[in-house]
Structure formats: structure tokens, C-alpha cells
Amino acid sequence: QKEVEQDPGPLSVPEGAIVSLNCTYSNSAFQYFMWYRQYSRKGPELLMYTYSSGNKEDGRFTAQVDKSSKYISLFIRDSQPSDSATYLCAMTGGYQKVTFGTGTKLQVIP
Amino acid sequence: GAGVSQSPRYKVAKRGQDVALRCDPISGHVSLFWYQQALGQGPEFLTYFQNEAQLDKSGLPSDRFFAERPEGSVSTLKIQRTQQEDSAVYLCASSVRDRVNEQYFGPGTRLTVT
């Protein structure tokens, strides 16, 4: 079993929908939880990170972490066609190594 | 300033050839990371530098893989005697000291071994 599990999708939604992306993990040592966006043939781009449990909001994006369930989520409100990309969750205990999920491919249909 | 840059962007190598992939981190970023991303997968950690010191190389898949950062800025990932299974995108990322949760990635080098 992988340390981080993420549904690869693809996930297809109409423009304006609320998108929910999720990851589960098994390593209790993870303290930082990140979300990256990756467009085709580009490097990952950091969207936001959360330390420990709780919520964090940045514009149309909200990240949630539930450490008791080992479950993290990213919500995208009012989704736009430009949000079409692969979304990667990533986690670290705060030391050198970051562990990524496989990524969920999202398509927002105009 | 500029973001992380990598060169070449694309590399085709014949099986058995040696390749060298270059990464220029963001100026002032002391931490540098290399990842391997197979098609349809997330990045997999290879190695980590803080300045010129290689602090973790636990992700390097074999002794054919070697990374260096001799002056604490530019880094090179070298793969000797390339195999088909080495075909992947190699990503470099950098961050300020101890901020592994805020890594900035380059565009990657797509390596194809024929």
C-alpha cells in the first residue's frame, strides 16, 4: 500500500461547479500537507499548504486536513476551464522528503 | 527573479549512453531537490541538497544515478548506462532553507531512452 493514495480520475465537471479533490495517507508523521497544480508538460506549481489539521482558504481554493482520519481535501469553487490540470497532493513530516500522490486529472467543461 | 530552470527540456538517449541533466535553482534557495515522474504518476523523490551537501540520496534507484551540486547553486543529475526504465520526466525543485513544504519546481527534462 502506498503512503499516499489519490484517485487518478479523470474528473470532469461543468464550468462553475464546486470541485472536491481528496487524498488519504497512512504515515502519522506527516505534518505539512500541500496541493500542487500541474499543467500538461509543465512542472508542478504550489497552490497552498496547511500545517497540521484545519482549514485554509485562498481565493477560490480551500484546503482541509483531518489528521484523525488521515484525509485531506482541496475544494475549488466556481471552477473555470483554466483550472483544467492535474492536481497533486503532497505531504511531509517537515524534513527533507516530500511524498506525492499520483495526481487527479481535472477537466472543467465550458 | 527567474524561476527554476532546467536543461535540456528534452533528451533522447540510446540505451547504454550516459546523460547529464542540469538544474538552475532560484537565486538564494539553499535547498534543491530532484524528482523522477513517470507517466501518469506523481513525482518520486530522488535526492536532496542543502547548499553543496547532499543530505539525502535515499531515492536514487541505483548506483547508475549520481547527483552533484559542487558550488551550492547549479546541480547536475547524471545517469550512467541508461536503461529503458529510466525514461521519465526529471524534475528539479528549490526552496529556502528548511521550507520543504514550499518547493518551486522547474519545467522538467523529459528523458526518452530508446
Interface residues (C-beta under 8 A of the other chain):
Chain A: V4 Q6 P8 Y32 M34 Y36 R41 K42 G43 P44 E45 L46 Y49 Y51 L88 A90 T92 G94 Y95 Q96 K97 V98 T99 F100 G101 T102 G103
Chain B: V4 F33 Y35 G40 Q41 G42 P43 E44 F45 Y48 L55 D56 S58 G59 L91 A93 V100 N101 E102 Q103 Y104 F105 G106 P107 G108 R110
